[in-house]
Amino acid sequence: MSVLKTILVILVALEFFYIMYLETLATQSAKTSQVFGMSQEKLGQKEIDTLFKNQGIYNGLIGLGLLYGLIFNTSIILPILLYIILVAAYGAYSSNPKILLMQGGLAIITAILYLF
């Protein structure tokens, strides 16, 4: 695997660890409010807090899956990248079009490199 692909996969994993951090540890922070376009008061509601923490675990596991792929089984990297892209496309369709590039942009570039 090329060094560029490895670096990009690590960057995608770090992106998802950052999302996990926002959703699980900094749920009510100003940055989380800005990133997700929700007020800090709304983020402080118990139901929203619980939903964010649950979603954060999913995002962290995506990051772990990518790192696992780099270390043990590179054949799982492309399917995980495609999963990220599909989820970002759905988010763009159902919520906000900019999600496609914000959450999926780096994964799209990385997946294209993996296809060639």
C-alpha positions as CSV (number, residue, x, y, z in Angstrom):
1,M,0.0,0.0,0.0
2,S,1.3,3.4,-0.9
3,V,2.3,5.9,1.8
4,L,-0.3,8.4,0.5
5,K,-3.1,5.9,0.9
6,T,-1.9,5.0,4.4
7,I,-1.8,8.7,5.4
8,L,-5.3,9.4,4.0
9,V,-6.8,6.4,5.8
10,I,-5.2,7.6,9.0
11,L,-6.7,11.1,8.4
12,V,-10.2,9.6,7.8
13,A,-9.9,7.6,11.0
14,L,-8.8,10.7,12.9
15,E,-11.8,12.6,11.5
16,F,-14.1,10.0,12.9
17,F,-12.3,10.0,16.2
18,Y,-12.9,13.7,16.3
19,I,-16.6,13.3,15.5
20,M,-16.7,10.7,18.3
21,Y,-15.0,13.2,20.7
22,L,-17.6,15.9,19.8
23,E,-20.5,13.5,20.2
24,T,-19.5,11.7,23.3
25,L,-17.1,13.9,25.4
26,A,-17.8,17.4,24.3
27,T,-21.5,17.0,23.6
28,Q,-22.6,20.3,24.9
29,S,-19.6,22.4,23.8
30,A,-19.7,25.5,21.7
31,K,-17.7,23.6,18.9
32,T,-20.3,20.7,18.9
33,S,-23.0,23.3,18.7
34,Q,-21.3,25.0,15.7
35,V,-20.5,21.8,13.9
36,F,-24.0,20.3,14.2
37,G,-25.9,23.6,14.0
38,M,-27.7,23.0,17.3
39,S,-27.9,25.2,20.3
40,Q,-26.0,24.2,23.4
41,E,-29.3,24.1,25.3
42,K,-30.7,21.6,22.8
43,L,-27.5,19.5,23.0
44,G,-28.0,19.5,26.8
45,Q,-31.4,17.8,26.6
46,K,-31.1,14.3,28.0
47,E,-32.5,12.6,24.9
48,I,-30.3,14.5,22.5
49,D,-27.2,13.8,24.7
50,T,-28.0,10.1,24.8
51,L,-28.5,10.0,21.0
52,F,-25.2,11.9,20.4
53,K,-23.2,9.6,22.7
54,N,-24.6,6.5,21.0
55,Q,-23.8,7.9,17.5
56,G,-20.4,8.9,18.7
57,I,-19.6,5.2,19.5
58,Y,-20.5,4.3,16.0
59,N,-18.2,6.9,14.6
60,G,-15.3,5.8,16.9
61,L,-15.8,2.2,15.7
62,I,-15.5,3.4,12.1
63,G,-12.1,5.0,13.0
64,L,-11.0,1.8,14.7
65,G,-12.1,-0.3,11.8
66,L,-10.0,1.7,9.4
67,L,-6.9,1.4,11.7
68,Y,-7.5,-2.3,12.1
69,G,-7.6,-2.5,8.3
70,L,-4.3,-0.8,8.0
71,I,-2.6,-3.1,10.5
72,F,-4.3,-6.5,9.9
73,N,-6.5,-6.6,6.8
74,T,-6.3,-4.0,4.1
75,S,-9.2,-5.6,2.2
76,I,-11.7,-4.1,4.7
77,I,-10.6,-0.5,4.1
78,L,-12.5,0.1,0.8
79,P,-15.8,-1.3,2.1
80,I,-15.6,0.9,5.2
81,L,-14.8,4.0,3.0
82,L,-17.8,3.2,0.8
83,Y,-20.0,2.9,3.9
84,I,-18.8,6.3,5.1
85,I,-19.6,7.8,1.7
86,L,-23.1,6.2,1.6
87,V,-23.9,7.5,5.1
88,A,-22.6,10.9,4.2
89,A,-24.8,10.8,1.0
90,Y,-27.8,9.9,3.0
91,G,-27.1,12.7,5.5
92,A,-26.8,15.1,2.6
93,Y,-30.1,14.0,1.2
94,S,-32.0,13.8,4.5
95,S,-30.4,16.7,6.5
96,N,-27.9,19.0,5.0
97,P,-26.2,18.8,1.6
98,K,-22.8,20.0,3.0
99,I,-22.6,16.8,5.0
100,L,-21.5,15.0,1.8
101,L,-18.3,16.9,1.7
102,M,-17.8,17.6,5.4
103,Q,-18.1,14.0,6.4
104,G,-17.5,12.2,3.2
105,G,-15.1,14.4,1.3
106,L,-11.8,12.8,2.5
107,A,-13.3,9.3,2.3
108,I,-14.3,10.0,-1.3
109,I,-10.8,11.0,-2.2
110,T,-9.3,8.0,-0.4
111,A,-11.7,5.6,-1.9
112,I,-10.9,6.9,-5.4
113,L,-7.2,6.2,-4.8
114,Y,-8.1,2.7,-3.6
115,L,-10.0,2.0,-6.8
116,F,-6.9,2.8,-8.9
